Protein backbone atom coordinates (compact mmCIF):
# COMPACT_ATOMS: atom_id res chain seq x y z
CA UNK A 1 0.00 0.00 0.00
CA UNK A 2 1.36 3.39 -1.03
CA UNK A 3 0.19 6.56 0.72
CA UNK A 4 -0.70 9.40 -1.63
CA UNK A 5 -1.16 12.81 -0.07
CA UNK A 6 -3.87 14.90 -1.70
CA UNK A 7 -4.21 18.61 -1.10
CA UNK A 8 -7.37 20.47 -2.09
CA UNK A 9 -7.20 24.28 -2.23
CA UNK A 10 -10.18 26.49 -2.93
CA UNK A 11 -9.09 29.62 -4.79
CA UNK A 12 -12.54 30.21 -6.28
CA UNK A 13 -15.19 32.68 -5.08
CA UNK A 14 -17.60 29.98 -3.88
CA UNK A 15 -17.40 27.06 -1.45
CA UNK A 16 -16.66 23.59 -2.85
CA UNK A 17 -18.94 20.85 -1.56
CA UNK A 18 -18.97 17.07 -1.42
CA UNK A 19 -15.36 16.47 -2.49
CA UNK A 20 -14.96 12.72 -2.94
CA UNK A 21 -13.41 9.92 -4.95
CA UNK A 22 -15.40 8.91 -8.03
CA UNK A 23 -14.72 6.23 -10.64
CA UNK A 24 -11.50 4.24 -10.43
CA UNK A 25 -9.77 2.93 -13.54
CA UNK A 26 -7.50 0.20 -12.11
CA UNK A 27 -5.79 -2.93 -13.33
CA UNK A 28 -7.21 -6.17 -11.87
CA UNK A 29 -6.20 -6.67 -8.24
CA UNK A 30 -5.51 -3.00 -7.49
CA UNK A 31 -7.43 -1.34 -4.68
CA UNK A 32 -7.62 1.85 -2.61
CA UNK A 33 -8.30 2.95 0.91
CA UNK A 34 -10.40 6.01 0.08
CA UNK A 35 -10.24 9.33 1.88
CA UNK A 36 -13.31 10.51 3.78
CA UNK A 37 -15.48 12.85 1.67
CA UNK A 38 -15.07 16.55 2.43
CA UNK A 39 -18.47 18.14 3.08
CA UNK A 40 -17.41 21.77 2.47
CA UNK A 41 -14.19 23.55 1.57
CA UNK A 42 -14.67 27.27 2.10
CA UNK A 43 -13.13 30.00 -0.06
CA UNK A 44 -9.41 30.43 0.58
CA UNK A 45 -9.11 27.21 2.59
CA UNK A 46 -6.93 24.14 2.02
CA UNK A 47 -7.57 20.55 3.07
CA UNK A 48 -5.02 17.72 3.07
CA UNK A 49 -5.91 14.03 3.17
CA UNK A 50 -4.33 10.66 2.41
CA UNK A 51 -5.36 8.06 -0.14
CA UNK A 52 -3.94 4.54 0.12
CA UNK A 53 -3.26 2.76 -3.18
CA UNK A 54 -2.40 -0.95 -3.39
CA UNK A 55 -0.77 -1.41 -6.79
CA UNK A 56 -0.76 -5.22 -6.28
CA UNK A 57 2.83 -5.53 -7.55
CA UNK A 58 1.94 -4.01 -10.91
CA UNK A 59 3.72 -1.19 -12.72
CA UNK A 60 0.43 0.17 -14.04
CA UNK A 61 -0.70 3.60 -12.87
CA UNK A 62 -3.85 4.34 -10.93
CA UNK A 63 -6.38 6.59 -12.67
CA UNK A 64 -9.34 7.93 -10.76
CA UNK A 65 -11.82 10.79 -10.66
CA UNK A 66 -12.15 13.43 -7.98
CA UNK A 67 -15.72 14.75 -7.79
CA UNK A 68 -17.08 17.91 -6.16
CA UNK A 69 -19.80 20.52 -6.59
CA UNK A 70 -19.87 24.29 -6.82
CA UNK A 71 -23.26 25.86 -6.14
CA UNK A 72 -24.87 22.41 -6.70
CA UNK A 73 -23.22 22.04 -10.13
CA UNK A 74 -21.22 18.78 -10.34
CA UNK A 75 -17.54 19.01 -11.38
CA UNK A 76 -14.82 16.40 -11.84
CA UNK A 77 -11.13 15.98 -12.54
CA UNK A 78 -9.24 12.86 -13.59
CA UNK A 79 -6.06 12.09 -11.64
CA UNK A 80 -3.33 9.75 -12.89
CA UNK A 81 -0.90 8.45 -10.25
CA UNK A 82 2.08 6.55 -11.61
CA UNK A 83 3.16 3.44 -9.73
CA UNK A 84 6.34 3.38 -7.69
CA UNK A 85 8.90 1.28 -9.56
C-alpha positions as CSV (number, residue, x, y, z in Angstrom):
1,X,0.0,0.0,0.0
2,X,1.4,3.4,-1.0
3,X,0.2,6.6,0.7
4,X,-0.7,9.4,-1.6
5,X,-1.2,12.8,-0.1
6,X,-3.9,14.9,-1.7
7,X,-4.2,18.6,-1.1
8,X,-7.4,20.5,-2.1
9,X,-7.2,24.3,-2.2
10,X,-10.2,26.5,-2.9
11,X,-9.1,29.6,-4.8
12,X,-12.5,30.2,-6.3
13,X,-15.2,32.7,-5.1
14,X,-17.6,30.0,-3.9
15,X,-17.4,27.1,-1.5
16,X,-16.7,23.6,-2.9
17,X,-18.9,20.9,-1.6
18,X,-19.0,17.1,-1.4
19,X,-15.4,16.5,-2.5
20,X,-15.0,12.7,-2.9
21,X,-13.4,9.9,-4.9
22,X,-15.4,8.9,-8.0
23,X,-14.7,6.2,-10.6
24,X,-11.5,4.2,-10.4
25,X,-9.8,2.9,-13.5
26,X,-7.5,0.2,-12.1
27,X,-5.8,-2.9,-13.3
28,X,-7.2,-6.2,-11.9
29,X,-6.2,-6.7,-8.2
30,X,-5.5,-3.0,-7.5
31,X,-7.4,-1.3,-4.7
32,X,-7.6,1.8,-2.6
33,X,-8.3,2.9,0.9
34,X,-10.4,6.0,0.1
35,X,-10.2,9.3,1.9
36,X,-13.3,10.5,3.8
37,X,-15.5,12.8,1.7
38,X,-15.1,16.5,2.4
39,X,-18.5,18.1,3.1
40,X,-17.4,21.8,2.5
41,X,-14.2,23.6,1.6
42,X,-14.7,27.3,2.1
43,X,-13.1,30.0,-0.1
44,X,-9.4,30.4,0.6
45,X,-9.1,27.2,2.6
46,X,-6.9,24.1,2.0
47,X,-7.6,20.5,3.1
48,X,-5.0,17.7,3.1
49,X,-5.9,14.0,3.2
50,X,-4.3,10.7,2.4
51,X,-5.4,8.1,-0.1
52,X,-3.9,4.5,0.1
53,X,-3.3,2.8,-3.2
54,X,-2.4,-0.9,-3.4
55,X,-0.8,-1.4,-6.8
56,X,-0.8,-5.2,-6.3
57,X,2.8,-5.5,-7.5
58,X,1.9,-4.0,-10.9
59,X,3.7,-1.2,-12.7
60,X,0.4,0.2,-14.0
61,X,-0.7,3.6,-12.9
62,X,-3.9,4.3,-10.9
63,X,-6.4,6.6,-12.7
64,X,-9.3,7.9,-10.8
65,X,-11.8,10.8,-10.7
66,X,-12.1,13.4,-8.0
67,X,-15.7,14.7,-7.8
68,X,-17.1,17.9,-6.2
69,X,-19.8,20.5,-6.6
70,X,-19.9,24.3,-6.8
71,X,-23.3,25.9,-6.1
72,X,-24.9,22.4,-6.7
73,X,-23.2,22.0,-10.1
74,X,-21.2,18.8,-10.3
75,X,-17.5,19.0,-11.4
76,X,-14.8,16.4,-11.8
77,X,-11.1,16.0,-12.5
78,X,-9.2,12.9,-13.6
79,X,-6.1,12.1,-11.6
80,X,-3.3,9.7,-12.9
81,X,-0.9,8.4,-10.2
82,X,2.1,6.5,-11.6
83,X,3.2,3.4,-9.7
84,X,6.3,3.4,-7.7
85,X,8.9,1.3,-9.6
